[in-house]
């Protein structure tokens, strides 16, 4: 059995796409996945499965959510090792140690093209910084995440991929849950 982390975009945000985590956990278990755990109310799952295809797992989770709730929710899947590597690659580790809420990791559905990254760099981010490594984008919000122009919707539009952000505290907890 392999361990995976599933990160759902837009769950329980602003009163829309509301799904109870207990129900979500049941839906995922009904897919045949084992040891299903959720973390906080924003669509974080850790589970085990014999299935080895991350795209297939993501499609199954997305379809199960759509079937039961009618919400079309993008799902980013990472193996336990990929998730741990994403945490280890954080270029803003010192900032995360000082203020974990000021650093986020954005999980992308695909590696962005250079043109998309250039379009994102062209935004006047007012001191906020980002660095993209593979399918992850690391963000340091120097003035707080509430004031940033580097919102996930902006990231998605500029990069042309789905994205979901997790703050550093959530990253640490999911690493602990996944055993990475």
PLY file of the C-alpha trace (Angstrom):
ply
format ascii 1.0
element vertex 180
property float x
property float y
property float z
element edge 179
property int vertex1
property int vertex2
end_header
0.00 0.00 0.00
1.25 3.44 -0.89
0.42 6.57 1.07
-0.89 9.68 -0.71
-1.88 13.24 0.11
-4.86 14.72 -1.74
-5.30 18.48 -1.72
-8.69 19.74 -2.83
-9.13 23.28 -4.15
-11.91 25.46 -2.84
-13.54 23.17 -0.28
-15.47 25.01 2.46
-14.33 28.43 1.31
-16.60 31.44 1.82
-19.70 29.27 2.38
-19.48 27.71 -1.07
-18.64 24.08 -1.88
-19.38 23.06 1.68
-18.56 19.44 2.42
-18.33 17.92 5.88
-14.95 16.25 6.36
-16.61 13.17 7.87
-18.67 12.72 4.71
-15.61 13.30 2.53
-13.69 10.71 4.51
-16.52 8.19 3.96
-16.67 8.91 0.21
-12.94 8.32 -0.15
-13.11 5.10 1.87
-15.94 3.93 -0.42
-13.48 4.21 -3.33
-11.49 1.45 -1.67
-8.82 3.66 -0.13
-7.64 2.77 3.37
-6.60 4.66 6.52
-8.36 7.81 5.27
-7.74 10.89 7.41
-8.72 14.51 6.93
-7.11 17.60 8.36
-9.06 20.78 9.08
-12.06 21.77 7.00
-10.29 22.78 3.79
-9.92 19.54 1.85
-6.76 17.82 3.03
-6.73 14.04 2.82
-4.13 11.44 3.69
-4.85 7.83 2.71
-3.39 4.55 1.52
-4.17 2.62 -1.64
-2.79 -0.09 -3.86
-3.46 2.11 -6.90
-0.19 3.53 -8.24
-1.50 6.06 -10.75
-1.82 9.50 -9.14
-3.87 10.86 -12.09
-6.29 7.94 -11.77
-6.60 8.53 -8.02
-7.25 12.23 -8.57
-9.92 11.55 -11.20
-11.64 9.02 -8.91
-11.74 11.46 -5.98
-12.95 14.31 -8.19
-15.70 12.11 -9.68
-16.80 10.86 -6.23
-17.10 14.42 -4.92
-19.00 15.54 -8.02
-21.35 12.56 -7.86
-22.23 13.13 -4.21
-22.19 16.93 -3.99
-22.37 18.24 -7.59
-19.20 20.28 -6.91
-16.43 20.04 -9.48
-13.36 20.22 -7.29
-9.81 20.11 -8.67
-7.72 17.54 -6.78
-3.93 17.62 -6.56
-2.38 14.26 -5.62
1.12 13.74 -4.26
2.73 10.58 -2.98
4.01 10.69 0.58
7.54 11.09 -0.81
6.56 13.84 -3.25
4.80 15.71 -0.45
7.80 15.38 1.87
10.11 16.53 -0.95
7.88 19.55 -1.57
8.14 20.50 2.10
11.92 19.99 2.10
12.35 22.17 -1.02
10.85 25.28 0.63
13.14 28.20 -0.31
11.51 30.39 2.37
12.29 28.15 5.34
13.70 30.95 7.49
10.58 33.07 6.95
8.38 30.04 7.71
10.25 29.49 11.00
9.63 33.12 12.00
6.00 33.29 10.84
4.45 30.07 9.48
1.35 31.93 8.28
3.46 34.07 5.95
4.61 31.10 3.84
2.42 28.92 1.62
3.04 26.12 -0.79
0.87 26.06 -3.88
0.26 22.62 -5.35
-0.18 22.80 -9.10
-1.94 20.36 -11.40
1.00 20.50 -13.82
4.41 22.08 -14.18
3.81 25.62 -15.49
5.27 26.91 -18.73
7.97 29.61 -18.67
5.61 32.16 -20.25
3.15 31.70 -17.39
5.86 32.23 -14.80
6.98 35.40 -16.59
3.38 36.66 -16.55
3.22 36.00 -12.81
6.56 37.77 -12.25
5.17 40.83 -14.05
2.65 41.39 -11.23
3.58 44.11 -8.76
3.46 41.83 -5.73
4.47 44.64 -3.32
7.29 42.71 -1.70
5.69 39.29 -1.75
7.92 36.66 -3.30
7.44 33.37 -5.06
9.57 30.61 -6.42
8.36 27.71 -8.55
9.96 24.28 -8.32
8.37 21.64 -10.54
4.66 21.36 -9.69
4.91 23.49 -6.54
4.99 27.24 -6.11
6.36 28.62 -2.85
5.02 31.95 -1.65
6.27 34.32 1.02
3.73 36.98 1.93
5.85 39.66 3.56
2.79 41.82 4.30
0.46 38.97 5.20
-1.68 36.72 3.02
-4.73 38.98 3.34
-2.97 41.76 1.41
-1.26 39.75 -1.32
-1.86 40.05 -5.03
-0.57 36.51 -5.46
-3.94 34.87 -4.86
-4.54 31.31 -6.03
-6.98 32.51 -8.70
-4.31 34.87 -10.08
-1.74 32.08 -9.99
-4.12 29.79 -11.87
-4.90 32.37 -14.54
-1.29 33.36 -15.13
0.13 29.84 -15.06
-2.77 28.12 -16.81
-2.98 25.30 -14.23
-5.16 24.45 -11.24
-3.64 25.45 -7.91
-4.42 25.07 -4.25
-2.43 26.74 -1.45
-1.53 25.42 1.99
0.14 27.46 4.71
3.29 26.22 6.37
1.55 24.95 9.52
-0.78 22.82 7.41
2.21 21.54 5.43
3.93 20.46 8.63
0.82 18.69 9.95
0.20 16.88 6.65
3.85 15.75 6.56
3.41 14.36 10.05
0.16 12.60 9.08
1.72 11.14 5.92
4.78 9.96 7.79
7.16 12.08 5.71
0 1
1 2
2 3
3 4
4 5
5 6
6 7
7 8
8 9
9 10
10 11
11 12
12 13
13 14
14 15
15 16
16 17
17 18
18 19
19 20
20 21
21 22
22 23
23 24
24 25
25 26
26 27
27 28
28 29
29 30
30 31
31 32
32 33
33 34
34 35
35 36
36 37
37 38
38 39
39 40
40 41
41 42
42 43
43 44
44 45
45 46
46 47
47 48
48 49
49 50
50 51
51 52
52 53
53 54
54 55
55 56
56 57
57 58
58 59
59 60
60 61
61 62
62 63
63 64
64 65
65 66
66 67
67 68
68 69
69 70
70 71
71 72
72 73
73 74
74 75
75 76
76 77
77 78
78 79
79 80
80 81
81 82
82 83
83 84
84 85
85 86
86 87
87 88
88 89
89 90
90 91
91 92
92 93
93 94
94 95
95 96
96 97
97 98
98 99
99 100
100 101
101 102
102 103
103 104
104 105
105 106
106 107
107 108
108 109
109 110
110 111
111 112
112 113
113 114
114 115
115 116
116 117
117 118
118 119
119 120
120 121
121 122
122 123
123 124
124 125
125 126
126 127
127 128
128 129
129 130
130 131
131 132
132 133
133 134
134 135
135 136
136 137
137 138
138 139
139 140
140 141
141 142
142 143
143 144
144 145
145 146
146 147
147 148
148 149
149 150
150 151
151 152
152 153
153 154
154 155
155 156
156 157
157 158
158 159
159 160
160 161
161 162
162 163
163 164
164 165
165 166
166 167
167 168
168 169
169 170
170 171
171 172
172 173
173 174
174 175
175 176
176 177
177 178
178 179
